């Protein structure tokens, strides 16, 4: 069972992990409809609170 317990020192494990990661790509601005399957580079925030009314009583 020893073959299932291969432990590396932290620095070696980090180097192995980083060697398998690709470099991040540059961020780009695009229309929401074209962004399907993409990941946001920055948080997406609404310009104002939605809904504009207190919705808590709706679920009680």
N, CA, C, O and CB atoms as a CASP TS submission, in Angstrom:
PFRMAT TS
TARGET T0000
AUTHOR 0000-0000-0000
METHOD Language model
MODEL 1
PARENT N/A
ATOM      1  N   UNK     1       0.816  -1.206   0.000  1.00  0.00           N
ATOM      2  CA  UNK     1       0.000   0.000   0.000  1.00  0.00           C
ATOM      3  C   UNK     1       0.853   1.262   0.000  1.00  0.00           C
ATOM      4  O   UNK     1       0.309   2.356  -0.143  1.00  0.00           O
ATOM      5  CB  UNK     1      -0.925   0.003   1.199  1.00  0.00           C
ATOM      6  N   UNK     2       2.133   1.154   0.150  1.00  0.00           N
ATOM      7  CA  UNK     2       3.000   2.326   0.219  1.00  0.00           C
ATOM      8  C   UNK     2       2.934   3.161  -1.059  1.00  0.00           C
ATOM      9  O   UNK     2       3.171   4.368  -1.010  1.00  0.00           O
ATOM     10  CB  UNK     2       4.434   1.896   0.483  1.00  0.00           C
ATOM     11  N   UNK     3       2.617   2.546  -2.205  1.00  0.00           N
ATOM     12  CA  UNK     3       2.569   3.298  -3.463  1.00  0.00           C
ATOM     13  C   UNK     3       1.441   4.330  -3.495  1.00  0.00           C
ATOM     14  O   UNK     3       1.458   5.225  -4.341  1.00  0.00           O
ATOM     15  CB  UNK     3       2.408   2.342  -4.626  1.00  0.00           C
ATOM     16  N   UNK     4       0.460   4.224  -2.591  1.00  0.00           N
ATOM     17  CA  UNK     4      -0.642   5.179  -2.544  1.00  0.00           C
ATOM     18  C   UNK     4      -0.365   6.350  -1.608  1.00  0.00           C
ATOM     19  O   UNK     4      -1.187   7.259  -1.495  1.00  0.00           O
ATOM     20  CB  UNK     4      -1.905   4.479  -2.117  1.00  0.00           C
ATOM     21  N   UNK     5       0.762   6.337  -0.951  1.00  0.00           N
ATOM     22  CA  UNK     5       1.066   7.381   0.021  1.00  0.00           C
ATOM     23  C   UNK     5       2.383   8.054  -0.343  1.00  0.00           C
ATOM     24  O   UNK     5       3.369   7.942   0.387  1.00  0.00           O
ATOM     25  CB  UNK     5       1.130   6.799   1.453  1.00  0.00           C
ATOM     26  N   UNK     6       2.394   8.753  -1.476  1.00  0.00           N
ATOM     27  CA  UNK     6       3.593   9.468  -1.913  1.00  0.00           C
ATOM     28  C   UNK     6       3.471  10.924  -1.485  1.00  0.00           C
ATOM     29  O   UNK     6       2.644  11.664  -2.018  1.00  0.00           O
ATOM     30  CB  UNK     6       3.790   9.355  -3.459  1.00  0.00           C
ATOM     31  N   UNK     7       4.281  11.328  -0.539  1.00  0.00           N
ATOM     32  CA  UNK     7       4.223  12.684   0.001  1.00  0.00           C
ATOM     33  C   UNK     7       5.470  13.440  -0.421  1.00  0.00           C
ATOM     34  O   UNK     7       6.585  12.923  -0.341  1.00  0.00           O
ATOM     35  CB  UNK     7       4.086  12.667   1.546  1.00  0.00           C
ATOM     36  N   UNK     8       5.267  14.673  -0.872  1.00  0.00           N
ATOM     37  CA  UNK     8       6.382  15.529  -1.258  1.00  0.00           C
ATOM     38  C   UNK     8       6.536  16.649  -0.250  1.00  0.00           C
ATOM     39  O   UNK     8       5.564  17.044   0.394  1.00  0.00           O
ATOM     40  CB  UNK     8       6.177  16.099  -2.674  1.00  0.00           C
ATOM     41  N   UNK     9       7.737  17.163  -0.105  1.00  0.00           N
ATOM     42  CA  UNK     9       7.920  18.346   0.741  1.00  0.00           C
ATOM     43  C   UNK     9       7.130  19.511   0.138  1.00  0.00           C
ATOM     44  O   UNK     9       6.924  19.542  -1.075  1.00  0.00           O
ATOM     45  CB  UNK     9       9.441  18.713   0.878  1.00  0.00           C
ATOM     46  N   UNK    10       6.684  20.465   0.956  1.00  0.00           N
ATOM     47  CA  UNK    10       5.846  21.569   0.453  1.00  0.00           C
ATOM     48  C   UNK    10       6.436  22.316  -0.743  1.00  0.00           C
ATOM     49  O   UNK    10       5.720  22.580  -1.709  1.00  0.00           O
ATOM     50  CB  UNK    10       5.601  22.550   1.560  1.00  0.00           C
ATOM     51  N   UNK    11       7.706  22.658  -0.702  1.00  0.00           N
ATOM     52  CA  UNK    11       8.308  23.403  -1.818  1.00  0.00           C
ATOM     53  C   UNK    11       8.302  22.588  -3.103  1.00  0.00           C
ATOM     54  O   UNK    11       8.069  23.130  -4.183  1.00  0.00           O
ATOM     55  CB  UNK    11       9.742  23.814  -1.474  1.00  0.00           C
ATOM     56  N   UNK    12       8.554  21.302  -2.992  1.00  0.00           N
ATOM     57  CA  UNK    12       8.558  20.431  -4.164  1.00  0.00           C
ATOM     58  C   UNK    12       7.134  20.248  -4.710  1.00  0.00           C
ATOM     59  O   UNK    12       6.926  20.236  -5.924  1.00  0.00           O
ATOM     60  CB  UNK    12       9.178  19.062  -3.810  1.00  0.00           C
ATOM     61  N   UNK    13       6.174  20.107  -3.816  1.00  0.00           N
ATOM     62  CA  UNK    13       4.773  19.962  -4.222  1.00  0.00           C
ATOM     63  C   UNK    13       4.291  21.238  -4.913  1.00  0.00           C
ATOM     64  O   UNK    13       3.589  21.166  -5.921  1.00  0.00           O
ATOM     65  CB  UNK    13       3.877  19.638  -2.998  1.00  0.00           C
ATOM     66  N   UNK    14       4.660  22.398  -4.383  1.00  0.00           N
ATOM     67  CA  UNK    14       4.273  23.678  -4.985  1.00  0.00           C
ATOM     68  C   UNK    14       4.877  23.809  -6.378  1.00  0.00           C
ATOM     69  O   UNK    14       4.190  24.223  -7.312  1.00  0.00           O
ATOM     70  CB  UNK    14       4.719  24.861  -4.094  1.00  0.00           C
ATOM     71  N   UNK    15       6.147  23.463  -6.527  1.00  0.00           N
ATOM     72  CA  UNK    15       6.813  23.544  -7.828  1.00  0.00           C
ATOM     73  C   UNK    15       6.153  22.609  -8.834  1.00  0.00           C
ATOM     74  O   UNK    15       5.991  22.972  -9.998  1.00  0.00           O
ATOM     75  CB  UNK    15       8.305  23.205  -7.692  1.00  0.00           C
ATOM     76  N   UNK    16       5.770  21.411  -8.402  1.00  0.00           N
ATOM     77  CA  UNK    16       5.088  20.471  -9.282  1.00  0.00           C
ATOM     78  C   UNK    16       3.724  21.023  -9.710  1.00  0.00           C
ATOM     79  O   UNK    16       3.360  20.941 -10.883  1.00  0.00           O
ATOM     80  CB  UNK    16       4.920  19.109  -8.583  1.00  0.00           C
ATOM     81  N   UNK    17       2.988  21.572  -8.779  1.00  0.00           N
ATOM     82  CA  UNK    17       1.690  22.160  -9.085  1.00  0.00           C
ATOM     83  C   UNK    17       1.840  23.304 -10.079  1.00  0.00           C
ATOM     84  O   UNK    17       1.134  23.344 -11.086  1.00  0.00           O
ATOM     85  CB  UNK    17       1.008  22.654  -7.805  1.00  0.00           C
ATOM     86  N   UNK    18       2.742  24.223  -9.810  1.00  0.00           N
ATOM     87  CA  UNK    18       2.929  25.383 -10.680  1.00  0.00           C
ATOM     88  C   UNK    18       3.410  24.988 -12.070  1.00  0.00           C
ATOM     89  O   UNK    18       3.130  25.694 -13.039  1.00  0.00           O
ATOM     90  CB  UNK    18       3.915  26.347 -10.054  1.00  0.00           C
ATOM     91  N   UNK    19       4.125  23.880 -12.186  1.00  0.00           N
ATOM     92  CA  UNK    19       4.599  23.436 -13.494  1.00  0.00           C
ATOM     93  C   UNK    19       3.452  22.946 -14.371  1.00  0.00           C
ATOM     94  O   UNK    19       3.602  22.867 -15.590  1.00  0.00           O
ATOM     95  CB  UNK    19       5.635  22.333 -13.332  1.00  0.00           C
ATOM     96  N   UNK    20       2.310  22.616 -13.770  1.00  0.00           N
ATOM     97  CA  UNK    20       1.154  22.135 -14.528  1.00  0.00           C
ATOM     98  C   UNK    20       0.129  23.229 -14.826  1.00  0.00           C
ATOM     99  O   UNK    20      -0.841  22.986 -15.544  1.00  0.00           O
ATOM    100  CB  UNK    20       0.486  21.018 -13.774  1.00  0.00           C
ATOM    101  N   UNK    21       0.330  24.417 -14.289  1.00  0.00           N
ATOM    102  CA  UNK    21      -0.602  25.519 -14.515  1.00  0.00           C
ATOM    103  C   UNK    21      -0.178  26.331 -15.729  1.00  0.00           C
ATOM    104  O   UNK    21       1.012  26.501 -15.995  1.00  0.00           O
ATOM    105  CB  UNK    21      -0.688  26.422 -13.275  1.00  0.00           C
ATOM    106  N   UNK    22      -1.162  26.825 -16.455  1.00  0.00           N
ATOM    107  CA  UNK    22      -0.850  27.687 -17.591  1.00  0.00           C
ATOM    108  C   UNK    22      -0.847  29.138 -17.134  1.00  0.00           C
ATOM    109  O   UNK    22      -1.439  29.485 -16.111  1.00  0.00           O
ATOM    110  CB  UNK    22      -1.864  27.477 -18.746  1.00  0.00           C
ATOM    111  N   UNK    23      -0.184  29.961 -17.894  1.00  0.00           N
ATOM    112  CA  UNK    23      -0.150  31.392 -17.575  1.00  0.00           C
ATOM    113  C   UNK    23      -1.517  32.005 -17.762  1.00  0.00           C
ATOM    114  O   UNK    23      -2.222  31.644 -18.704  1.00  0.00           O
ATOM    115  CB  UNK    23       0.879  32.123 -18.443  1.00  0.00           C
ATOM    116  N   UNK    24      -1.918  32.928 -16.890  1.00  0.00           N
ATOM    117  CA  UNK    24      -3.215  33.586 -17.075  1.00  0.00           C
ATOM    118  C   UNK    24      -3.211  34.414 -18.362  1.00  0.00           C
ATOM    119  O   UNK    24      -2.186  34.977 -18.745  1.00  0.00           O
ATOM    120  CB  UNK    24      -3.548  34.485 -15.857  1.00  0.00           C
ATOM    121  N   UNK    25      -4.343  34.478 -19.007  1.00  0.00           N
ATOM    122  CA  UNK    25      -4.473  35.292 -20.216  1.00  0.00           C
ATOM    123  C   UNK    25      -4.874  36.700 -19.819  1.00  0.00           C
ATOM    124  O   UNK    25      -5.339  36.929 -18.702  1.00  0.00           O
ATOM    125  CB  UNK    25      -5.509  34.681 -21.201  1.00  0.00           C
ATOM    126  N   UNK    26      -4.698  37.627 -20.715  1.00  0.00           N
ATOM    127  CA  UNK    26      -5.062  39.015 -20.458  1.00  0.00           C
ATOM    128  C   UNK    26      -6.584  39.150 -20.368  1.00  0.00           C
ATOM    129  O   UNK    26      -7.321  38.421 -21.032  1.00  0.00           O
ATOM    130  CB  UNK    26      -4.498  39.940 -21.561  1.00  0.00           C
ATOM    131  N   UNK    27      -7.036  40.077 -19.554  1.00  0.00           N
ATOM    132  CA  UNK    27      -8.467  40.353 -19.435  1.00  0.00           C
ATOM    133  C   UNK    27      -8.930  41.115 -20.672  1.00  0.00           C
ATOM    134  O   UNK    27      -8.173  41.896 -21.250  1.00  0.00           O
ATOM    135  CB  UNK    27      -8.777  41.160 -18.137  1.00  0.00           C
ATOM    136  N   UNK    28     -10.169  40.886 -21.071  1.00  0.00           N
ATOM    137  CA  UNK    28     -10.738  41.601 -22.201  1.00  0.00           C
ATOM    138  C   UNK    28     -12.186  41.968 -21.902  1.00  0.00           C
ATOM    139  O   UNK    28     -12.863  41.273 -21.145  1.00  0.00           O
ATOM    140  CB  UNK    28     -10.646  40.755 -23.486  1.00  0.00           C
ATOM    141  N   UNK    29     -12.653  43.049 -22.489  1.00  0.00           N
ATOM    142  CA  UNK    29     -14.032  43.507 -22.310  1.00  0.00           C
ATOM    143  C   UNK    29     -14.845  42.976 -23.483  1.00  0.00           C
ATOM    144  O   UNK    29     -14.435  43.084 -24.638  1.00  0.00           O
ATOM    145  CB  UNK    29     -14.119  45.082 -22.219  1.00  0.00           C
ATOM    146  N   UNK    30     -16.017  42.393 -23.166  1.00  0.00           N
ATOM    147  CA  UNK    30     -16.871  41.868 -24.233  1.00  0.00           C
ATOM    148  C   UNK    30     -18.322  41.959 -23.819  1.00  0.00           C
ATOM    149  O   UNK    30     -18.629  42.177 -22.647  1.00  0.00           O
ATOM    150  CB  UNK    30     -16.503  40.412 -24.573  1.00  0.00           C
ATOM    151  N   UNK    31     -19.197  41.796 -24.760  1.00  0.00           N
ATOM    152  CA  UNK    31     -20.634  41.818 -24.491  1.00  0.00           C
ATOM    153  C   UNK    31     -21.000  40.600 -23.654  1.00  0.00           C
ATOM    154  O   UNK    31     -20.393  39.538 -23.797  1.00  0.00           O
ATOM    155  CB  UNK    31     -21.454  41.846 -25.815  1.00  0.00           C
ATOM    156  N   UNK    32     -21.977  40.750 -22.794  1.00  0.00           N
ATOM    157  CA  UNK    32     -22.407  39.654 -21.934  1.00  0.00           C
ATOM    158  C   UNK    32     -22.822  38.438 -22.752  1.00  0.00           C
ATOM    159  O   UNK    32     -22.509  37.308 -22.376  1.00  0.00           O
ATOM    160  CB  UNK    32     -23.559  40.102 -21.042  1.00  0.00           C
ATOM    161  N   UNK    33     -23.513  38.649 -23.852  1.00  0.00           N
ATOM    162  CA  UNK    33     -23.974  37.542 -24.682  1.00  0.00           C
ATOM    163  C   UNK    33     -22.819  36.734 -25.265  1.00  0.00           C
ATOM    164  O   UNK    33     -22.984  35.550 -25.558  1.00  0.00           O
ATOM    165  CB  UNK    33     -24.846  38.065 -25.799  1.00  0.00           C
ATOM    166  N   UNK    34     -21.669  37.346 -25.436  1.00  0.00           N
ATOM    167  CA  UNK    34     -20.510  36.653 -25.998  1.00  0.00           C
ATOM    168  C   UNK    34     -19.650  36.006 -24.918  1.00  0.00           C
ATOM    169  O   UNK    34     -18.652  35.361 -25.237  1.00  0.00           O
ATOM    170  CB  UNK    34     -19.668  37.620 -26.812  1.00  0.00           C
ATOM    171  N   UNK    35     -20.016  36.165 -23.647  1.00  0.00           N
ATOM    172  CA  UNK    35     -19.174  35.705 -22.547  1.00  0.00           C
ATOM    173  C   UNK    35     -19.528  34.312 -22.033  1.00  0.00           C
ATOM    174  O   UNK    35     -18.986  33.882 -21.015  1.00  0.00           O
ATOM    175  CB  UNK    35     -19.261  36.675 -21.423  1.00  0.00           C
ATOM    176  N   UNK    36     -20.419  33.604 -22.711  1.00  0.00           N
ATOM    177  CA  UNK    36     -20.809  32.270 -22.271  1.00  0.00           C
ATOM    178  C   UNK    36     -19.588  31.353 -22.215  1.00  0.00           C
ATOM    179  O   UNK    36     -18.839  31.240 -23.185  1.00  0.00           O
ATOM    180  CB  UNK    36     -21.881  31.683 -23.207  1.00  0.00           C
ATOM    181  N   UNK    37     -19.400  30.702 -21.071  1.00  0.00           N
ATOM    182  CA  UNK    37     -18.271  29.791 -20.895  1.00  0.00           C
ATOM    183  C   UNK    37     -16.992  30.471 -20.458  1.00  0.00           C
ATOM    184  O   UNK    37     -15.966  29.807 -20.305  1.00  0.00           O
ATOM    185  CB  UNK    37     -18.020  29.063 -22.159  1.00  0.00           C
ATOM    186  N   UNK    38     -17.025  31.759 -20.255  1.00  0.00           N
ATOM    187  CA  UNK    38     -15.837  32.507 -19.823  1.00  0.00           C
ATOM    188  C   UNK    38     -15.838  32.687 -18.319  1.00  0.00           C
ATOM    189  O   UNK    38     -16.838  32.409 -17.656  1.00  0.00           O
ATOM    190  CB  UNK    38     -15.772  33.876 -20.515  1.00  0.00           C
ATOM    191  N   UNK    39     -14.733  33.147 -17.782  1.00  0.00           N
ATOM    192  CA  UNK    39     -14.581  33.420 -16.351  1.00  0.00           C
ATOM    193  C   UNK    39     -14.338  34.914 -16.195  1.00  0.00           C
ATOM    194  O   UNK    39     -13.591  35.507 -16.974  1.00  0.00           O
ATOM    195  CB  UNK    39     -13.405  32.580 -15.716  1.00  0.00           C
ATOM    196  N   UNK    40     -14.968  35.529 -15.189  1.00  0.00           N
ATOM    197  CA  UNK    40     -14.780  36.967 -14.996  1.00  0.00           C
ATOM    198  C   UNK    40     -13.417  37.247 -14.364  1.00  0.00           C
ATOM    199  O   UNK    40     -12.948  36.498 -13.507  1.00  0.00           O
ATOM    200  CB  UNK    40     -15.908  37.548 -14.118  1.00  0.00           C
ATOM    201  N   UNK    41     -12.803  38.326 -14.797  1.00  0.00           N
ATOM    202  CA  UNK    41     -11.507  38.733 -14.265  1.00  0.00           C
ATOM    203  C   UNK    41     -11.668  39.622 -13.041  1.00  0.00           C
ATOM    204  O   UNK    41     -10.762  39.723 -12.214  1.00  0.00           O
ATOM    205  CB  UNK    41     -10.698  39.458 -15.333  1.00  0.00           C
ATOM    206  N   UNK    42     -12.825  40.267 -12.928  1.00  0.00           N
ATOM    207  CA  UNK    42     -13.113  41.152 -11.816  1.00  0.00           C
ATOM    208  C   UNK    42     -14.530  40.876 -11.335  1.00  0.00           C
ATOM    209  O   UNK    42     -15.329  40.299 -12.072  1.00  0.00           O
ATOM    210  CB  UNK    42     -12.937  42.642 -12.221  1.00  0.00           C
ATOM    211  N   UNK    43     -14.854  41.280 -10.104  1.00  0.00           N
ATOM    212  CA  UNK    43     -16.229  41.091  -9.629  1.00  0.00           C
ATOM    213  C   UNK    43     -17.228  41.825 -10.520  1.00  0.00           C
ATOM    214  O   UNK    43     -16.947  42.916 -11.018  1.00  0.00           O
ATOM    215  CB  UNK    43     -16.366  41.576  -8.179  1.00  0.00           C
ATOM    216  N   UNK    44     -18.384  41.220 -10.713  1.00  0.00           N
ATOM    217  CA  UNK    44     -19.468  41.847 -11.480  1.00  0.00           C
ATOM    218  C   UNK    44     -20.455  42.407 -10.464  1.00  0.00           C
ATOM    219  O   UNK    44     -20.981  41.662  -9.637  1.00  0.00           O
ATOM    220  CB  UNK    44     -20.171  40.817 -12.471  1.00  0.00           C
ATOM    221  N   UNK    45     -20.706  43.690 -10.515  1.00  0.00           N
ATOM    222  CA  UNK    45     -21.565  44.348  -9.534  1.00  0.00           C
ATOM    223  C   UNK    45     -22.746  45.021 -10.222  1.00  0.00           C
ATOM    224  O   UNK    45     -22.610  45.587 -11.307  1.00  0.00           O
ATOM    225  CB  UNK    45     -20.766  45.377  -8.721  1.00  0.00           C
ATOM    226  N   UNK    46     -23.895  44.951  -9.582  1.00  0.00           N
ATOM    227  CA  UNK    46     -25.088  45.627 -10.098  1.00  0.00           C
ATOM    228  C   UNK    46     -24.987  47.110  -9.764  1.00  0.00           C
ATOM    229  O   UNK    46     -24.443  47.467  -8.718  1.00  0.00           O
ATOM    230  CB  UNK    46     -26.398  45.007  -9.500  1.00  0.00           C
ATOM    231  N   UNK    47     -25.503  47.987 -10.637  1.00  0.00           N
ATOM    232  CA  UNK    47     -25.431  49.421 -10.375  1.00  0.00           C
ATOM    233  C   UNK    47     -26.318  49.854  -9.218  1.00  0.00           C
ATOM    234  O   UNK    47     -26.095  50.914  -8.635  1.00  0.00           O
ATOM    235  CB  UNK    47     -25.811  50.185 -11.610  1.00  0.00           C
ATOM    236  N   UNK    48     -27.326  49.047  -8.876  1.00  0.00           N
ATOM    237  CA  UNK    48     -28.186  49.346  -7.733  1.00  0.00           C
ATOM    238  C   UNK    48     -28.744  48.031  -7.185  1.00  0.00           C
ATOM    239  O   UNK    48     -28.695  46.998  -7.854  1.00  0.00           O
ATOM    240  CB  UNK    48     -29.345  50.326  -8.136  1.00  0.00           C
ATOM    241  N   UNK    49     -29.271  48.084  -5.968  1.00  0.00           N
ATOM    242  CA  UNK    49     -29.763  46.877  -5.315  1.00  0.00           C
ATOM    243  C   UNK    49     -30.982  46.325  -6.046  1.00  0.00           C
ATOM    244  O   UNK    49     -31.874  47.069  -6.451  1.00  0.00           O
ATOM    245  CB  UNK    49     -30.108  47.163  -3.851  1.00  0.00           C
ATOM    246  N   UNK    50     -30.998  45.017  -6.202  1.00  0.00           N
ATOM    247  CA  UNK    50     -32.149  44.348  -6.821  1.00  0.00           C
ATOM    248  C   UNK    50     -32.633  43.261  -5.890  1.00  0.00           C
ATOM    249  O   UNK    50     -31.786  42.544  -5.357  1.00  0.00           O
ATOM    250  CB  UNK    50     -31.787  43.757  -8.216  1.00  0.00           C
ATOM    251  N   UNK    51     -33.873  43.079  -5.652  1.00  0.00           N
ATOM    252  CA  UNK    51     -34.959  43.952  -6.077  1.00  0.00           C
ATOM    253  C   UNK    51     -34.932  45.249  -5.278  1.00  0.00           C
ATOM    254  O   UNK    51     -34.224  45.361  -4.277  1.00  0.00           O
ATOM    255  CB  UNK    51     -36.319  43.247  -5.915  1.00  0.00           C
ATOM    256  N   UNK    52     -35.693  46.205  -5.723  1.00  0.00           N
ATOM    257  CA  UNK    52     -35.695  47.526  -5.074  1.00  0.00           C
ATOM    258  C   UNK    52     -36.597  47.567  -3.856  1.00  0.00           C
ATOM    259  O   UNK    52     -36.760  48.623  -3.245  1.00  0.00           O
ATOM    260  CB  UNK    52     -36.131  48.594  -6.059  1.00  0.00           C
ATOM    261  N   UNK    53     -37.196  46.420  -3.486  1.00  0.00           N
ATOM    262  CA  UNK    53     -38.067  46.349  -2.299  1.00  0.00           C
ATOM    263  C   UNK    53     -37.556  45.254  -1.396  1.00  0.00           C
ATOM    264  O   UNK    53     -36.785  44.400  -1.833  1.00  0.00           O
ATOM    265  CB  UNK    53     -39.558  46.088  -2.690  1.00  0.00           C
ATOM    266  N   UNK    54     -37.973  45.263  -0.138  1.00  0.00           N
ATOM    267  CA  UNK    54     -37.567  44.258   0.831  1.00  0.00           C
ATOM    268  C   UNK    54     -38.279  42.960   0.509  1.00  0.00           C
ATOM    269  O   UNK    54     -39.503  42.885   0.612  1.00  0.00           O
ATOM    270  CB  UNK    54     -37.873  44.715   2.280  1.00  0.00           C
ATOM    271  N   UNK    55     -37.549  41.958   0.128  1.00  0.00           N
ATOM    272  CA  UNK    55     -38.136  40.701  -0.318  1.00  0.00           C
ATOM    273  C   UNK    55     -38.228  39.676   0.820  1.00  0.00           C
ATOM    274  O   UNK    55     -38.817  38.612   0.628  1.00  0.00           O
ATOM    275  CB  UNK    55     -37.320  40.129  -1.469  1.00  0.00           C
ATOM    276  N   UNK    56     -37.673  39.961   1.977  1.00  0.00           N
ATOM    277  CA  UNK    56     -37.655  38.994   3.080  1.00  0.00           C
ATOM    278  C   UNK    56     -39.061  38.508   3.462  1.00  0.00           C
ATOM    279  O   UNK    56     -39.227  37.309   3.685  1.00  0.00           O
ATOM    280  CB  UNK    56     -36.982  39.616   4.298  1.00  0.00           C
ATOM    281  N   UNK    57     -40.073  39.367   3.548  1.00  0.00           N
ATOM    282  CA  UNK    57     -41.416  38.856   3.910  1.00  0.00           C
ATOM    283  C   UNK    57     -41.986  37.884   2.884  1.00  0.00           C
ATOM    284  O   UNK    57     -42.866  37.092   3.221  1.00  0.00           O
ATOM    285  CB  UNK    57     -42.381  40.015   4.078  1.00  0.00           C
ATOM    286  N   UNK    58     -41.515  37.922   1.652  1.00  0.00           N
ATOM    287  CA  UNK    58     -42.031  37.029   0.601  1.00  0.00           C
ATOM    288  C   UNK    58     -41.754  35.564   0.917  1.00  0.00           C
ATOM    289  O   UNK    58     -42.505  34.695   0.473  1.00  0.00           O
ATOM    290  CB  UNK    58     -41.414  37.388  -0.751  1.00  0.00           C
ATOM    291  N   UNK    59     -40.705  35.267   1.665  1.00  0.00           N
ATOM    292  CA  UNK    59     -40.288  33.892   1.898  1.00  0.00           C
ATOM    293  C   UNK    59     -40.598  33.405   3.307  1.00  0.00           C
ATOM    294  O   UNK    59     -40.139  32.331   3.695  1.00  0.00           O
ATOM    295  CB  UNK    59     -38.821  33.759   1.636  1.00  0.00           C
ATOM    296  N   UNK    60     -41.354  34.154   4.071  1.00  0.00           N
ATOM    297  CA  UNK    60     -41.641  33.723   5.443  1.00  0.00           C
ATOM    298  C   UNK    60     -42.947  32.986   5.523  1.00  0.00           C
ATOM    299  O   UNK    60     -43.346  32.552   6.604  1.00  0.00           O
ATOM    300  CB  UNK    60     -41.667  34.906   6.384  1.00  0.00           C
TER
END
